[in-house]
Amino acid sequence: MPTVTENDLQELKDLINHRFDELDHHVQALDHRLSLYVTKTDERLEAIKENLADLKKQSDKQDNRLWVLISAMFMALIGLLFKISLNP
């Protein structure tokens, strides 16, 4: 029956520690990549929010232009009706 020496145990311990160090290094690298991804995603979301706010402002301006155009056409129609009714 083979016997396990202290040297063998030390080698196993070193091997296990080395594997855990590698695993820790990989986890830290993944954590770093994940934090970069989250940061980029947050920046993109902020940019999208800004673009949506700009689109809302443009939409409001276009609504105002539409009402001004409708009001001008209505006033012109009323003016035309008065002109026709007062000048036979």
Residue, then its C-alpha position, 0 to 999 in steps of 0.5 A: m500500500p502506497t504511503v502519502t508523504e508530506n511532500d505529496l500533500q504539499e504538492l496537492k495543496d499547491l496545485i489546488n491553490h494554483r487552480f483557485d488563483e486561476l479561477d479567481h483571476h478569471v472571475q475578476a476578468l469577467d467582473h471587469r468585463l461585466s462592469l464595462y458592459v453595464t457602463k456602456t449600456d447605461e450610456r446608451l440608455e442615457a443617449i436614447k432618453e436624450n433622443l426621445a426628449d428631443l423627438k418630443k420637443q420636435s413633435d410639440k413644435q410640429d403640433n404648434r405649426l399645424w395649429v397655426l396653419i389651421s388657424a391661418m386657413f380658418m381666418a382666411l376663409i372667414g375673411l373670404l366669406f366676409k368679402i363675398s357677403l359684403n361685396p355683392 
